[in-house]
């Protein structure tokens, strides 16, 4: 059974930093990453990293956020620096598993990140 367990959200002032962690179990994932969902907006990709190391960032977080992955621990991390109020959202860990029928998406329970101005 696949399980994604997130930690690290919280309340921080603008300009501050937070680190999100996600520990996965139950499978090997081709891609792991983070999405966020802010009130009134659609869920959006924040950053993703493939098992081989290829990284993708949303334009809004480039230069401020850093995604990393520990394949041995099946974990993914998101270091968030220079946080802005517009980064406030629920952040979800995502893991993609390749199967014979296509890509299967798994999601964590979400962790709240609130950035005060």
Secondary structure, DSSP 8 states (H G I E B T S, - for coil): --EEEEE--EEEETT--EEEEEEEESS--SEEEEEEE-TTS--EEEEEEETT--EEE-GGGTTTEEEEEETTTTEEEEEE-S--GGG-EEEEEEEEEEETTEEEEEE---EEEEEE-
